[in-house]
Every structure is written in structure tokens, then in C-alpha cells.
Amino acid sequence: MSLTVPHGAVVALLGANGAGKTTLLRAVSGTLRLHRGAITAGRVRYGDTVLDGRDPVAAVRAGVVQVPEGRRVFAGLTVDENLRAGGLGLNRRAPAQVREARERVFTLFPRLAERTRQAAGLLSGGEQQMLAIGRALMAAPRLLLLDEPSLGLAPMMVDRIAEVVREINAQGTAVLLVEQNAGMALSLAEHAHVLEVGEVRLSGAAADLARTDAVRRLYLGETTEGADGKGAA
């Protein structure tokens, strides 16, 4: 598999369940442990930094941070404690840098600023997703790995998450987006890849892939009928 995220870009990964999307993100972030076997070829790099074989803290320090599928906030901790956890393991930062990161989160998610002392487990699903993204932003990533950020959310919240991804990217953070909501993913991304069983089957500009018959049929739920409204014989 060969895949590049250009500086400052949004790249989408599409694919059915089991295609290897989450596995790829975890390989990049260093959270995937090998049960057996070994990496015999290939490298995971961010800039000049080789990330494969290193622990997740090394990836975070290099500027690569993952927001996992299912949010995985610390339910028993407060919103504020979850956010502070996002900066753990980093090299010592000045208080002004930490404050700047918090303000960035609260500007994107004003609702979190109103709930800093509330237990994360008492937040709604949408608020927990906000917190999961906010926690990642506390590490000031240059590449954000988003795994199914719209999963299980109401349509209005899905729209808000899409807006936030645009805002984060506009602030200079590159995004590698795994998303079952292909329409959302393709609308956000400049580039896209379709994975099948761990291999890249289609790649190209997101707008171009959105017009292909395979993507329209398999991921956008559209038919590819002829102009007369009847499918091909």
C-alpha cells in the first residue's frame, strides 16, 4: 500500500468494513500492535520522521494524532481533564501554548467551554465526539487522523462535524479521514482512496472519484442507469 497525505490537505479513505481503513490509521499512529509476523517492507513517515516501529508518543511528538472510532473519551473524567490528557507525553510546553490550544478547542466547540467540569460520560454522543477531537487538538497536531467521526451522530451534528473538519484544515492541519459517510468524506477531501482488503484499488481527486460508477454505486448509494432510466442489459 502506498499513500501520501500532502501538506495541509484533506485525504479521504473509503472502503467496506474490514477493508483495512482503521488498521491503516493505527499503523500510522503507532497504536497497532503486531500479534505475529513482522514489517518486512515499506515505511510509515511523517516528513523526515520514520514512525513505524515506534510508540504512539513518538507519533504525537512528531505531530501526528489520531481520533479513534467510537470517541473513547475518559468517561469518569471531566471535560477539562480529558482535554488536559490530550497534551500528556509531549515535550514541556509553555503555559501560553497550552492556553492557546484550549482556546482553539473552545472556539471550535463553545459547548465544551460550558461543560468543563462535567463528566465526559454524561455528554451526548455529539458532545463526546467534539471532546475527542478537542482532546486531539490539545497536542497541536500537524496531521490529524480521524476515524469515523460521524458514526452514530444525528444529521445536524454530522453537518457540524464536517464544518469543524473544514475549519481545522483551514487553520493549517492536514487531515486523513476514514468515513463510512462517503458523501461527507468526498465533499471535504481534495484526494481520496478506496481500500479493498488492505489494498488501494482506486485513487484520485475526490471530485473525480465521486463521479465514477463504482463509487457512486457502492459508497454513495446511487444507481448508474442510462439516460432512459433503465439499467444496461
Secondary structure, 3 states (H helix, E strand, C coil): CCCCCCCCCEEEEECCCCCCHHHHHHHHHCCCCCCCCCCCCCCCEECCEECCCCCHHHHHHHCEEEECCCCCCCCCCEHHHHHHHCCCCCCCCCHHHHHHHHHHHHHHCHHHHCCCCCEHHHCCHHHHHHHHHHHHHCCCCCEEEEECCCCCCCHHHHHHHHHHHHHHHHCCCEEEEECCCHHHHHHHCCEEEEEECCEEEEEEEHHHHCCCHHHHHHCCCCCCCCCCCCCCC
